[in-house]
Every structure is written in C-alpha cells, then in structure tokens.
Amino acid sequence: MAAERLTIGFQGGQALPARAEARAADALRKALEKGERGWHELASEDGPVLLDLGQVVYVRTDVEEPRVGFGA
C-alpha cells in the first residue's frame, strides 16, 4: 500500500507534516467527515500521533508515486 504525505492544519495556523499508510489516512478523513470530536490516533511512519479532531482545520494529501531513475 502506498504511503501518503499528509499536512494536517490546525486552528491558529500551525501545520503538522506526517507520512502514513493510506488506510490510516482514510481513517482520519472518515473521522473528520463524521464530525467526530476528541482524540484520534494517527499511525504515522514516525510513530503514533494523537490529534484533537476539534482543532483540525484541513488535511492536505500528496500521494507518492514510485519513481525510477533520476529526474524530477
């Protein structure tokens, strides 16, 4: 499963970059879509991250595609 780079924005302007499997990113999006409040644990590649869903303003996703060779 492909890893996704996420940027999670919070009230007040702070943003948290994270890398997570698509399954974990989908679980975060679904929790936000349902309007859930409270704490949500995101399983990131760097370890678990606890997020206060009531403070999350946006989630930006950038799916990484496998690349071969040099270049941009």
Predicted model as a PDB file, atoms N, CA, C, CB and O in Angstrom, pLDDT in the B-factor column:
MODEL        1                                                                  
ATOM      1  N   MET A   1       0.844  -1.171   0.000  1.00 61.00           N  
ATOM      2  CA  MET A   1       0.000   0.000   0.000  1.00 61.00           C  
ATOM      3  C   MET A   1       0.896   1.243   0.000  1.00 61.00           C  
ATOM      4  CB  MET A   1      -0.964  -0.007   1.223  1.00 61.00           C  
ATOM      5  O   MET A   1       1.927   1.262   0.672  1.00 61.00           O  
ATOM      6  N   ALA A   2       0.517   2.254  -0.732  1.00 73.00           N  
ATOM      7  CA  ALA A   2       1.346   3.444  -0.874  1.00 73.00           C  
ATOM      8  C   ALA A   2       1.261   4.335   0.357  1.00 73.00           C  
ATOM      9  CB  ALA A   2       0.935   4.225  -2.111  1.00 73.00           C  
ATOM     10  O   ALA A   2       0.212   4.481   0.985  1.00 73.00           O  
ATOM     11  N   ALA A   3       2.405   4.921   0.674  1.00 83.00           N  
ATOM     12  CA  ALA A   3       2.436   5.898   1.771  1.00 83.00           C  
ATOM     13  C   ALA A   3       1.928   7.232   1.242  1.00 83.00           C  
ATOM     14  CB  ALA A   3       3.883   6.046   2.367  1.00 83.00           C  
ATOM     15  O   ALA A   3       2.148   7.585   0.083  1.00 83.00           O  
ATOM     16  N   GLU A   4       1.253   7.955   2.102  1.00 91.00           N  
ATOM     17  CA  GLU A   4       0.754   9.287   1.741  1.00 91.00           C  
ATOM     18  C   GLU A   4       1.439  10.312   2.614  1.00 91.00           C  
ATOM     19  CB  GLU A   4      -0.793   9.380   1.893  1.00 91.00           C  
ATOM     20  O   GLU A   4       1.627  10.107   3.813  1.00 91.00           O  
ATOM     21  N   ARG A   5       1.809  11.421   1.993  1.00 94.00           N  
ATOM     22  CA  ARG A   5       2.321  12.546   2.766  1.00 94.00           C  
ATOM     23  C   ARG A   5       1.124  13.421   3.104  1.00 94.00           C  
ATOM     24  CB  ARG A   5       3.431  13.352   1.978  1.00 94.00           C  
ATOM     25  O   ARG A   5       0.390  13.859   2.219  1.00 94.00           O  
ATOM     26  N   LEU A   6       0.939  13.667   4.382  1.00 96.00           N  
ATOM     27  CA  LEU A   6      -0.168  14.486   4.854  1.00 96.00           C  
ATOM     28  C   LEU A   6       0.370  15.768   5.462  1.00 96.00           C  
ATOM     29  CB  LEU A   6      -1.026  13.718   5.877  1.00 96.00           C  
ATOM     30  O   LEU A   6       1.452  15.788   6.049  1.00 96.00           O  
ATOM     31  N   THR A   7      -0.389  16.824   5.314  1.00 97.00           N  
ATOM     32  CA  THR A   7      -0.162  18.036   6.075  1.00 97.00           C  
ATOM     33  C   THR A   7      -1.468  18.308   6.797  1.00 97.00           C  
ATOM     34  CB  THR A   7       0.284  19.252   5.159  1.00 97.00           C  
ATOM     35  O   THR A   7      -2.509  18.504   6.170  1.00 97.00           O  
ATOM     36  N   ILE A   8      -1.404  18.319   8.124  1.00 98.00           N  
ATOM     37  CA  ILE A   8      -2.593  18.500   8.943  1.00 98.00           C  
ATOM     38  C   ILE A   8      -2.539  19.908   9.522  1.00 98.00           C  
ATOM     39  CB  ILE A   8      -2.686  17.415  10.078  1.00 98.00           C  
ATOM     40  O   ILE A   8      -1.623  20.243  10.272  1.00 98.00           O  
ATOM     41  N   GLY A   9      -3.524  20.729   9.170  1.00 97.00           N  
ATOM     42  CA  GLY A   9      -3.567  22.107   9.630  1.00 97.00           C  
ATOM     43  C   GLY A   9      -4.501  22.269  10.819  1.00 97.00           C  
ATOM     44  O   GLY A   9      -5.563  21.649  10.884  1.00 97.00           O  
ATOM     45  N   PHE A  10      -4.087  23.110  11.755  1.00 97.00           N  
ATOM     46  CA  PHE A  10      -4.845  23.318  12.982  1.00 97.00           C  
ATOM     47  C   PHE A  10      -5.294  24.766  13.111  1.00 97.00           C  
ATOM     48  CB  PHE A  10      -4.012  22.917  14.195  1.00 97.00           C  
ATOM     49  O   PHE A  10      -4.743  25.659  12.467  1.00 97.00           O  
ATOM     50  N   GLN A  11      -6.302  24.990  13.951  1.00 96.00           N  
ATOM     51  CA  GLN A  11      -6.717  26.353  14.274  1.00 96.00           C  
ATOM     52  C   GLN A  11      -5.507  27.077  14.840  1.00 96.00           C  
ATOM     53  CB  GLN A  11      -7.920  26.372  15.287  1.00 96.00           C  
ATOM     54  O   GLN A  11      -4.746  26.502  15.619  1.00 96.00           O  
ATOM     55  N   GLY A  12      -5.328  28.309  14.464  1.00 93.00           N  
ATOM     56  CA  GLY A  12      -4.180  29.071  14.932  1.00 93.00           C  
ATOM     57  C   GLY A  12      -3.061  29.098  13.903  1.00 93.00           C  
ATOM     58  O   GLY A  12      -2.102  29.855  14.056  1.00 93.00           O  
ATOM     59  N   GLY A  13      -3.168  28.269  12.841  1.00 95.00           N  
ATOM     60  CA  GLY A  13      -2.211  28.333  11.749  1.00 95.00           C  
ATOM     61  C   GLY A  13      -1.096  27.306  11.768  1.00 95.00           C  
ATOM     62  O   GLY A  13      -0.338  27.230  10.802  1.00 95.00           O  
ATOM     63  N   GLN A  14      -0.960  26.512  12.819  1.00 96.00           N  
ATOM     64  CA  GLN A  14       0.087  25.505  12.844  1.00 96.00           C  
ATOM     65  C   GLN A  14      -0.256  24.372  11.877  1.00 96.00           C  
ATOM     66  CB  GLN A  14       0.285  24.960  14.272  1.00 96.00           C  
ATOM     67  O   GLN A  14      -1.426  24.093  11.619  1.00 96.00           O  
ATOM     68  N   ALA A  15       0.782  23.728  11.350  1.00 97.00           N  
ATOM     69  CA  ALA A  15       0.592  22.583  10.460  1.00 97.00           C  
ATOM     70  C   ALA A  15       1.580  21.492  10.850  1.00 97.00           C  
ATOM     71  CB  ALA A  15       0.776  22.991   8.962  1.00 97.00           C  
ATOM     72  O   ALA A  15       2.712  21.773  11.245  1.00 97.00           O  
ATOM     73  N   LEU A  16       1.139  20.253  10.734  1.00 96.00           N  
ATOM     74  CA  LEU A  16       1.953  19.097  11.086  1.00 96.00           C  
ATOM     75  C   LEU A  16       2.114  18.213   9.857  1.00 96.00           C  
ATOM     76  CB  LEU A  16       1.321  18.302  12.261  1.00 96.00           C  
ATOM     77  O   LEU A  16       1.130  17.663   9.363  1.00 96.00           O  
ATOM     78  N   PRO A  17       3.348  18.065   9.352  1.00 96.00           N  
ATOM     79  CA  PRO A  17       3.560  17.115   8.255  1.00 96.00           C  
ATOM     80  C   PRO A  17       3.671  15.699   8.823  1.00 96.00           C  
ATOM     81  CB  PRO A  17       4.841  17.483   7.437  1.00 96.00           C  
ATOM     82  O   PRO A  17       4.241  15.498   9.895  1.00 96.00           O  
ATOM     83  N   ALA A  18       3.128  14.729   8.104  1.00 95.00           N  
ATOM     84  CA  ALA A  18       3.199  13.338   8.545  1.00 95.00           C  
ATOM     85  C   ALA A  18       3.157  12.433   7.322  1.00 95.00           C  
ATOM     86  CB  ALA A  18       2.038  12.997   9.528  1.00 95.00           C  
ATOM     87  O   ALA A  18       2.623  12.808   6.277  1.00 95.00           O  
ATOM     88  N   ARG A  19       3.726  11.238   7.461  1.00 95.00           N  
ATOM     89  CA  ARG A  19       3.650  10.198   6.426  1.00 95.00           C  
ATOM     90  C   ARG A  19       2.920   9.014   7.045  1.00 95.00           C  
ATOM     91  CB  ARG A  19       5.091   9.779   5.894  1.00 95.00           C  
ATOM     92  O   ARG A  19       3.276   8.542   8.124  1.00 95.00           O  
ATOM     93  N   ALA A  20       1.884   8.540   6.336  1.00 95.00           N  
ATOM     94  CA  ALA A  20       1.081   7.436   6.863  1.00 95.00           C  
ATOM     95  C   ALA A  20       0.609   6.553   5.720  1.00 95.00           C  
ATOM     96  CB  ALA A  20      -0.127   7.966   7.671  1.00 95.00           C  
ATOM     97  O   ALA A  20       0.520   6.993   4.574  1.00 95.00           O  
ATOM     98  N   GLU A  21       0.309   5.306   6.045  1.00 93.00           N  
ATOM     99  CA  GLU A  21      -0.281   4.394   5.069  1.00 93.00           C  
ATOM    100  C   GLU A  21      -1.665   4.918   4.687  1.00 93.00           C  
ATOM    101  CB  GLU A  21      -0.368   2.936   5.636  1.00 93.00           C  
ATOM    102  O   GLU A  21      -2.303   5.634   5.459  1.00 93.00           O  
ATOM    103  N   ALA A  22      -2.113   4.556   3.506  1.00 91.00           N  
ATOM    104  CA  ALA A  22      -3.406   5.027   3.004  1.00 91.00           C  
ATOM    105  C   ALA A  22      -4.539   4.655   3.954  1.00 91.00           C  
ATOM    106  CB  ALA A  22      -3.681   4.449   1.614  1.00 91.00           C  
ATOM    107  O   ALA A  22      -5.472   5.438   4.130  1.00 91.00           O  
ATOM    108  N   ARG A  23      -4.476   3.487   4.565  1.00 94.00           N  
ATOM    109  CA  ARG A  23      -5.530   3.034   5.487  1.00 94.00           C  
ATOM    110  C   ARG A  23      -5.659   3.982   6.677  1.00 94.00           C  
ATOM    111  CB  ARG A  23      -5.234   1.603   5.983  1.00 94.00           C  
ATOM    112  O   ARG A  23      -6.768   4.323   7.088  1.00 94.00           O  
ATOM    113  N   ALA A  24      -4.516   4.406   7.232  1.00 96.00           N  
ATOM    114  CA  ALA A  24      -4.530   5.317   8.384  1.00 96.00           C  
ATOM    115  C   ALA A  24      -5.022   6.706   7.971  1.00 96.00           C  
ATOM    116  CB  ALA A  24      -3.121   5.417   9.012  1.00 96.00           C  
ATOM    117  O   ALA A  24      -5.762   7.349   8.715  1.00 96.00           O  
ATOM    118  N   ALA A  25      -4.613   7.164   6.794  1.00 95.00           N  
ATOM    119  CA  ALA A  25      -5.068   8.468   6.299  1.00 95.00           C  
ATOM    120  C   ALA A  25      -6.573   8.451   6.046  1.00 95.00           C  
ATOM    121  CB  ALA A  25      -4.316   8.849   5.006  1.00 95.00           C  
ATOM    122  O   ALA A  25      -7.261   9.427   6.345  1.00 95.00           O  
ATOM    123  N   ASP A  26      -7.088   7.355   5.499  1.00 95.00           N  
ATOM    124  CA  ASP A  26      -8.535   7.226   5.266  1.00 95.00           C  
ATOM    125  C   ASP A  26      -9.318   7.246   6.571  1.00 95.00           C  
ATOM    126  CB  ASP A  26      -8.839   5.934   4.503  1.00 95.00           C  
ATOM    127  O   ASP A  26     -10.389   7.847   6.645  1.00 95.00           O  
ATOM    128  N   ALA A  27      -8.789   6.593   7.599  1.00 96.00           N  
ATOM    129  CA  ALA A  27      -9.463   6.579   8.894  1.00 96.00           C  
ATOM    130  C   ALA A  27      -9.546   7.990   9.475  1.00 96.00           C  
ATOM    131  CB  ALA A  27      -8.731   5.645   9.870  1.00 96.00           C  
ATOM    132  O   ALA A  27     -10.558   8.355  10.074  1.00 96.00           O  
ATOM    133  N   LEU A  28      -8.490   8.781   9.302  1.00 97.00           N  
ATOM    134  CA  LEU A  28      -8.504  10.173   9.769  1.00 97.00           C  
ATOM    135  C   LEU A  28      -9.547  10.976   9.004  1.00 97.00           C  
ATOM    136  CB  LEU A  28      -7.108  10.820   9.607  1.00 97.00           C  
ATOM    137  O   LEU A  28     -10.331  11.710   9.604  1.00 97.00           O  
ATOM    138  N   ARG A  29      -9.559  10.839   7.679  1.00 96.00           N  
ATOM    139  CA  ARG A  29     -10.536  11.583   6.863  1.00 96.00           C  
ATOM    140  C   ARG A  29     -11.966  11.215   7.246  1.00 96.00           C  
ATOM    141  CB  ARG A  29     -10.309  11.306   5.362  1.00 96.00           C  
ATOM    142  O   ARG A  29     -12.825  12.091   7.353  1.00 96.00           O  
ATOM    143  N   LYS A  30     -12.223   9.933   7.452  1.00 97.00           N  
ATOM    144  CA  LYS A  30     -13.582   9.489   7.808  1.00 97.00           C  
ATOM    145  C   LYS A  30     -14.003  10.042   9.163  1.00 97.00           C  
ATOM    146  CB  LYS A  30     -13.661   7.954   7.825  1.00 97.00           C  
ATOM    147  O   LYS A  30     -15.156  10.436   9.339  1.00 97.00           O  
ATOM    148  N   ALA A  31     -13.086  10.074  10.115  1.00 97.00           N  
ATOM    149  CA  ALA A  31     -13.400  10.632  11.435  1.00 97.00           C  
ATOM    150  C   ALA A  31     -13.752  12.107  11.312  1.00 97.00           C  
ATOM    151  CB  ALA A  31     -12.213  10.445  12.406  1.00 97.00           C  
ATOM    152  O   ALA A  31     -14.677  12.581  11.971  1.00 97.00           O  
ATOM    153  N   LEU A  32     -13.027  12.833  10.477  1.00 97.00           N  
ATOM    154  CA  LEU A  32     -13.305  14.262  10.282  1.00 97.00           C  
ATOM    155  C   LEU A  32     -14.623  14.471   9.542  1.00 97.00           C  
ATOM    156  CB  LEU A  32     -12.158  14.931   9.507  1.00 97.00           C  
ATOM    157  O   LEU A  32     -15.389  15.372   9.885  1.00 97.00           O  
ATOM    158  N   GLU A  33     -14.894  13.644   8.529  1.00 96.00           N  
ATOM    159  CA  GLU A  33     -16.145  13.764   7.773  1.00 96.00           C  
ATOM    160  C   GLU A  33     -17.366  13.511   8.648  1.00 96.00           C  
ATOM    161  CB  GLU A  33     -16.145  12.794   6.600  1.00 96.00           C  
ATOM    162  O   GLU A  33     -18.406  14.142   8.460  1.00 96.00           O  
ATOM    163  N   LYS A  34     -17.245  12.592   9.600  1.00 96.00           N  
ATOM    164  CA  LYS A  34     -18.355  12.290  10.506  1.00 96.00           C  
ATOM    165  C   LYS A  34     -18.538  13.366  11.568  1.00 96.00           C  
ATOM    166  CB  LYS A  34     -18.130  10.946  11.175  1.00 96.00           C  
ATOM    167  O   LYS A  34     -19.528  13.359  12.301  1.00 96.00           O  
ATOM    168  N   GLY A  35     -17.586  14.290  11.652  1.00 95.00           N  
ATOM    169  CA  GLY A  35     -17.681  15.334  12.661  1.00 95.00           C  
ATOM    170  C   GLY A  35     -17.311  14.862  14.047  1.00 95.00           C  
ATOM    171  O   GLY A  35     -17.725  15.452  15.045  1.00 95.00           O  
ATOM    172  N   GLU A  36     -16.529  13.792  14.112  1.00 95.00           N  
ATOM    173  CA  GLU A  36     -16.126  13.276  15.420  1.00 95.00           C  
ATOM    174  C   GLU A  36     -15.293  14.307  16.163  1.00 95.00           C  
ATOM    175  CB  GLU A  36     -15.339  11.964  15.268  1.00 95.00           C  
ATOM    176  O   GLU A  36     -14.574  15.100  15.554  1.00 95.00           O  
ATOM    177  N   ARG A  37     -15.396  14.285  17.461  1.00 94.00           N  
ATOM    178  CA  ARG A  37     -14.611  15.168  18.341  1.00 94.00           C  
ATOM    179  C   ARG A  37     -13.748  14.304  19.234  1.00 94.00           C  
ATOM    180  CB  ARG A  37     -15.534  16.104  19.198  1.00 94.00           C  
ATOM    181  O   ARG A  37     -13.923  13.087  19.295  1.00 94.00           O  
ATOM    182  N   GLY A  38     -12.836  14.921  19.910  1.00 97.00           N  
ATOM    183  CA  GLY A  38     -11.971  14.177  20.818  1.00 97.00           C  
ATOM    184  C   GLY A  38     -10.665  13.817  20.142  1.00 97.00           C  
ATOM    185  O   GLY A  38     -10.273  14.422  19.145  1.00 97.00           O  
ATOM    186  N   TRP A  39     -10.000  12.823  20.701  1.00 97.00           N  
ATOM    187  CA  TRP A  39      -8.671  12.439  20.250  1.00 97.00           C  
ATOM    188  C   TRP A  39      -8.738  11.311  19.231  1.00 97.00           C  
ATOM    189  CB  TRP A  39      -7.810  12.024  21.433  1.00 97.00           C  
ATOM    190  O   TRP A  39      -9.546  10.389  19.343  1.00 97.00           O  
ATOM    191  N   HIS A  40      -7.862  11.413  18.231  1.00 97.00           N  
ATOM    192  CA  HIS A  40      -7.741  10.390  17.193  1.00 97.00           C  
ATOM    193  C   HIS A  40      -6.264  10.041  17.077  1.00 97.00           C  
ATOM    194  CB  HIS A  40      -8.329  10.882  15.811  1.00 97.00           C  
ATOM    195  O   HIS A  40      -5.414  10.928  17.005  1.00 97.00           O  
ATOM    196  N   GLU A  41      -5.963   8.747  17.058  1.00 97.00           N  
ATOM    197  CA  GLU A  41      -4.571   8.317  16.917  1.00 97.00           C  
ATOM    198  C   GLU A  41      -4.282   8.000  15.454  1.00 97.00           C  
ATOM    199  CB  GLU A  41      -4.278   7.080  17.813  1.00 97.00           C  
ATOM    200  O   GLU A  41      -4.892   7.103  14.872  1.00 97.00           O  
ATOM    201  N   LEU A  42      -3.353   8.739  14.870  1.00 97.00           N  
ATOM    202  CA  LEU A  42      -2.910   8.516  13.503  1.00 97.00           C  
ATOM    203  C   LEU A  42      -1.633   7.691  13.556  1.00 97.00           C  
ATOM    204  CB  LEU A  42      -2.684   9.866  12.745  1.00 97.00           C  
ATOM    205  O   LEU A  42      -0.650   8.100  14.173  1.00 97.00           O  
ATOM    206  N   ALA A  43      -1.646   6.529  12.910  1.00 96.00           N  
ATOM    207  CA  ALA A  43      -0.452   5.679  12.863  1.00 96.00           C  
ATOM    208  C   ALA A  43       0.442   6.189  11.737  1.00 96.00           C  
ATOM    209  CB  ALA A  43      -0.829   4.161  12.647  1.00 96.00           C  
ATOM    210  O   ALA A  43       0.246   5.836  10.573  1.00 96.00           O  
ATOM    211  N   SER A  44       1.417   7.014  12.084  1.00 94.00           N  
ATOM    212  CA  SER A  44       2.330   7.555  11.081  1.00 94.00           C  
ATOM    213  C   SER A  44       3.589   6.708  11.011  1.00 94.00           C  
ATOM    214  CB  SER A  44       2.686   9.019  11.397  1.00 94.00           C  
ATOM    215  O   SER A  44       3.828   5.875  11.884  1.00 94.00           O  
ATOM    216  N   GLU A  45       4.395   6.917   9.978  1.00 93.00           N  
ATOM    217  CA  GLU A  45       5.640   6.165   9.828  1.00 93.00           C  
ATOM    218  C   GLU A  45       6.627   6.481  10.945  1.00 93.00           C  
ATOM    219  CB  GLU A  45       6.275   6.465   8.478  1.00 93.00           C  
ATOM    220  O   GLU A  45       7.500   5.667  11.246  1.00 93.00           O  
ATOM    221  N   ASP A  46       6.501   7.644  11.559  1.00 91.00           N  
ATOM    222  CA  ASP A  46       7.396   8.037  12.646  1.00 91.00           C  
ATOM    223  C   ASP A  46       6.860   7.650  14.018  1.00 91.00           C  
ATOM    224  CB  ASP A  46       7.636   9.523  12.601  1.00 91.00           C  
ATOM    225  O   ASP A  46       7.488   7.951  15.034  1.00 91.00           O  
ATOM    226  N   GLY A  47       5.721   6.996  14.059  1.00 95.00           N  
ATOM    227  CA  GLY A  47       5.108   6.601  15.318  1.00 95.00           C  
ATOM    228  C   GLY A  47       3.729   7.211  15.446  1.00 95.00           C  
ATOM    229  O   GLY A  47       3.338   8.043  14.627  1.00 95.00           O  
ATOM    230  N   PRO A  48       2.986   6.805  16.468  1.00 96.00           N  
ATOM    231  CA  PRO A  48       1.619   7.300  16.623  1.00 96.00           C  
ATOM    232  C   PRO A  48       1.583   8.797  16.941  1.00 96.00           C  
ATOM    233  CB  PRO A  48       0.906   6.522  17.720  1.00 96.00           C  
ATOM    234  O   PRO A  48       2.416   9.313  17.686  1.00 96.00           O  
ATOM    235  N   VAL A  49       0.592   9.476  16.356  1.00 96.00           N  
ATOM    236  CA  VAL A  49       0.368  10.906  16.597  1.00 96.00           C  
ATOM    237  C   VAL A  49      -1.063  11.056  17.097  1.00 96.00           C  
ATOM    238  CB  VAL A  49       0.619  11.773  15.292  1.00 96.00           C  
ATOM    239  O   VAL A  49      -2.000  10.607  16.438  1.00 96.00           O  
ATOM    240  N   LEU A  50      -1.236  11.685  18.256  1.00 97.00           N  
ATOM    241  CA  LEU A  50      -2.570  11.943  18.788  1.00 97.00           C  
ATOM    242  C   LEU A  50      -3.030  13.319  18.330  1.00 97.00           C  
ATOM    243  CB  LEU A  50      -2.583  11.846  20.337  1.00 97.00           C  
ATOM    244  O   LEU A  50      -2.338  14.316  18.533  1.00 97.00           O  
ATOM    245  N   LEU A  51      -4.197  13.363  17.713  1.00 97.00           N  
ATOM    246  CA  LEU A  51      -4.740  14.608  17.168  1.00 97.00           C  
ATOM    247  C   LEU A  51      -6.052  14.944  17.861  1.00 97.00           C  
ATOM    248  CB  LEU A  51      -4.948  14.497  15.638  1.00 97.00           C  
ATOM    249  O   LEU A  51      -6.892  14.068  18.064  1.00 97.00           O  
ATOM    250  N   ASP A  52      -6.229  16.211  18.225  1.00 97.00           N  
ATOM    251  CA  ASP A  52      -7.503  16.703  18.736  1.00 97.00           C  
ATOM    252  C   ASP A  52      -8.331  17.089  17.516  1.00 97.00           C  
ATOM    253  CB  ASP A  52      -7.314  17.926  19.734  1.00 97.00           C  
ATOM    254  O   ASP A  52      -8.101  18.138  16.915  1.00 97.00           O  
ATOM    255  N   LEU A  53      -9.294  16.247  17.149  1.00 97.00           N  
ATOM    256  CA  LEU A  53     -10.063  16.454  15.924  1.00 97.00           C  
ATOM    257  C   LEU A  53     -10.806  17.786  15.914  1.00 97.00           C  
ATOM    258  CB  LEU A  53     -11.048  15.327  15.741  1.00 97.00           C  
ATOM    259  O   LEU A  53     -11.060  18.334  14.841  1.00 97.00           O  
ATOM    260  N   GLY A  54     -11.152  18.310  17.061  1.00 96.00           N  
ATOM    261  CA  GLY A  54     -11.842  19.588  17.135  1.00 96.00           C  
ATOM    262  C   GLY A  54     -10.967  20.767  16.733  1.00 96.00           C  
ATOM    263  O   GLY A  54     -11.472  21.863  16.489  1.00 96.00           O  
ATOM    264  N   GLN A  55      -9.661  20.548  16.664  1.00 97.00           N  
ATOM    265  CA  GLN A  55      -8.723  21.619  16.311  1.00 97.00           C  
ATOM    266  C   GLN A  55      -8.235  21.521  14.862  1.00 97.00           C  
ATOM    267  CB  GLN A  55      -7.530  21.589  17.252  1.00 97.00           C  
ATOM    268  O   GLN A  55      -7.578  22.436  14.366  1.00 97.00           O  
ATOM    269  N   VAL A  56      -8.557  20.408  14.179  1.00 97.00           N  
ATOM    270  CA  VAL A  56      -8.087  20.203  12.806  1.00 97.00           C  
ATOM    271  C   VAL A  56      -8.938  21.044  11.853  1.00 97.00           C  
ATOM    272  CB  VAL A  56      -8.146  18.690  12.412  1.00 97.00           C  
ATOM    273  O   VAL A  56     -10.167  20.970  11.869  1.00 97.00           O  
ATOM    274  N   VAL A  57      -8.265  21.841  11.026  1.00 97.00           N  
ATOM    275  CA  VAL A  57      -8.943  22.701  10.068  1.00 97.00           C  
ATOM    276  C   VAL A  57      -8.889  22.099   8.666  1.00 97.00           C  
ATOM    277  CB  VAL A  57      -8.318  24.099  10.071  1.00 97.00           C  
ATOM    278  O   VAL A  57      -9.855  22.215   7.911  1.00 97.00           O  
ATOM    279  N   TYR A  58      -7.777  21.458   8.305  1.00 97.00           N  
ATOM    280  CA  TYR A  58      -7.655  20.846   6.986  1.00 97.00           C  
ATOM    281  C   TYR A  58      -6.658  19.696   7.020  1.00 97.00           C  
ATOM    282  CB  TYR A  58      -7.229  21.889   5.943  1.00 97.00           C  
ATOM    283  O   TYR A  58      -5.815  19.599   7.912  1.00 97.00           O  
ATOM    284  N   VAL A  59      -6.782  18.828   6.016  1.00 96.00           N  
ATOM    285  CA  VAL A  59      -5.808  17.765   5.779  1.00 96.00           C  
ATOM    286  C   VAL A  59      -5.496  17.790   4.285  1.00 96.00           C  
ATOM    287  CB  VAL A  59      -6.353  16.343   6.245  1.00 96.00           C  
ATOM    288  O   VAL A  59      -6.378  17.591   3.450  1.00 96.00           O  
ATOM    289  N   ARG A  60      -4.241  18.034   3.967  1.00 96.00           N  
ATOM    290  CA  ARG A  60      -3.803  18.019   2.569  1.00 96.00           C  
ATOM    291  C   ARG A  60      -3.058  16.705   2.344  1.00 96.00           C  
ATOM    292  CB  ARG A  60      -2.887  19.271   2.226  1.00 96.00           C  
ATOM    293  O   ARG A  60      -2.226  16.310   3.161  1.00 96.00           O  
ATOM    294  N   THR A  61      -3.359  16.029   1.234  1.00 91.00           N  
ATOM    295  CA  THR A  61      -2.759  14.737   0.934  1.00 91.00           C  
ATOM    296  C   THR A  61      -1.976  14.819  -0.369  1.00 91.00           C  
ATOM    297  CB  THR A  61      -3.837  13.639   0.850  1.00 91.00           C  
ATOM    298  O   THR A  61      -2.439  15.397  -1.352  1.00 91.00           O  
ATOM    299  N   ASP A  62      -0.781  14.231  -0.360  1.00 86.00           N  
ATOM    300  CA  ASP A  62       0.040  14.124  -1.561  1.00 86.00           C  
ATOM    301  C   ASP A  62       0.461  12.672  -1.663  1.00 86.00           C  
ATOM    302  CB  ASP A  62       1.289  15.094  -1.520  1.00 86.00           C  
ATOM    303  O   ASP A  62       1.298  12.219  -0.882  1.00 86.00           O  
ATOM    304  N   VAL A  63      -0.104  11.929  -2.615  1.00 62.00           N  
ATOM    305  CA  VAL A  63       0.210  10.515  -2.771  1.00 62.00           C  
ATOM    306  C   VAL A  63       1.523  10.393  -3.527  1.00 62.00           C  
ATOM    307  CB  VAL A  63      -0.934   9.758  -3.512  1.00 62.00           C  
ATOM    308  O   VAL A  63       1.695  10.973  -4.599  1.00 62.00           O  
ATOM    309  N   GLU A  64       2.438   9.636  -2.956  1.00 61.00           N  
ATOM    310  CA  GLU A  64       3.726   9.436  -3.604  1.00 61.00           C  
ATOM    311  C   GLU A  64       3.629   8.295  -4.596  1.00 61.00           C  
ATOM    312  CB  GLU A  64       4.825   9.157  -2.569  1.00 61.00           C  
ATOM    313  O   GLU A  64       3.135   7.214  -4.278  1.00 61.00           O  
ATOM    314  N   GLU A  65       4.099   8.547  -5.781  1.00 66.00           N  
ATOM    315  CA  GLU A  65       4.119   7.524  -6.819  1.00 66.00           C  
ATOM    316  C   GLU A  65       5.528   6.958  -6.906  1.00 66.00           C  
ATOM    317  CB  GLU A  65       3.658   8.101  -8.196  1.00 66.00           C  
ATOM    318  O   GLU A  65       6.494   7.705  -6.750  1.00 66.00           O  
ATOM    319  N   PRO A  66       5.673   5.674  -7.148  1.00 65.00           N  
ATOM    320  CA  PRO A  66       7.006   5.112  -7.302  1.00 65.00           C  
ATOM    321  C   PRO A  66       7.721   5.744  -8.491  1.00 65.00           C  
ATOM    322  CB  PRO A  66       6.931   3.593  -7.472  1.00 65.00           C  
ATOM    323  O   PRO A  66       7.119   5.987  -9.537  1.00 65.00           O  
ATOM    324  N   ARG A  67       9.013   6.007  -8.314  1.00 68.00           N  
ATOM    325  CA  ARG A  67       9.790   6.643  -9.385  1.00 68.00           C  
ATOM    326  C   ARG A  67      11.029   5.789  -9.664  1.00 68.00           C  
ATOM    327  CB  ARG A  67      10.199   8.113  -8.998  1.00 68.00           C  
ATOM    328  O   ARG A  67      11.595   5.154  -8.774  1.00 68.00           O  
ATOM    329  N   VAL A  68      11.417   5.803 -10.920  1.00 73.00           N  
ATOM    330  CA  VAL A  68      12.596   5.068 -11.336  1.00 73.00           C  
ATOM    331  C   VAL A  68      13.556   6.049 -11.988  1.00 73.00           C  
ATOM    332  CB  VAL A  68      12.229   3.903 -12.304  1.00 73.00           C  
ATOM    333  O   VAL A  68      13.150   6.879 -12.802  1.00 73.00           O  
ATOM    334  N   GLY A  69      14.822   5.952 -11.631  1.00 70.00           N  
ATOM    335  CA  GLY A  69      15.820   6.789 -12.281  1.00 70.00           C  
ATOM    336  C   GLY A  69      15.964   8.147 -11.641  1.00 70.00           C  
ATOM    337  O   GLY A  69      15.484   8.398 -10.536  1.00 70.00           O  
ATOM    338  N   PHE A  70      16.640   9.017 -12.370  1.00 73.00           N  
ATOM    339  CA  PHE A  70      16.911  10.369 -11.895  1.00 73.00           C  
ATOM    340  C   PHE A  70      15.895  11.324 -12.516  1.00 73.00           C  
ATOM    341  CB  PHE A  70      18.368  10.805 -12.240  1.00 73.00           C  
ATOM    342  O   PHE A  70      15.239  10.986 -13.501  1.00 73.00           O  
ATOM    343  N   GLY A  71      15.774  12.482 -11.955  1.00 62.00           N  
ATOM    344  CA  GLY A  71      14.886  13.493 -12.535  1.00 62.00           C  
ATOM    345  C   GLY A  71      13.799  13.890 -11.577  1.00 62.00           C  
ATOM    346  O   GLY A  71      13.670  13.354 -10.476  1.00 62.00           O  
ATOM    347  N   ALA A  72      13.029  14.839 -12.024  1.00 58.00           N  
ATOM    348  CA  ALA A  72      12.007  15.411 -11.169  1.00 58.00           C  
ATOM    349  C   ALA A  72      10.688  14.758 -11.302  1.00 58.00           C  
ATOM    350  CB  ALA A  72      11.859  16.827 -11.441  1.00 58.00           C  
ATOM    351  O   ALA A  72       9.734  15.150 -10.630  1.00 58.00           O  
TER     352      ALA A  72                                                      
ENDMDL                                                                          
END                                                                             
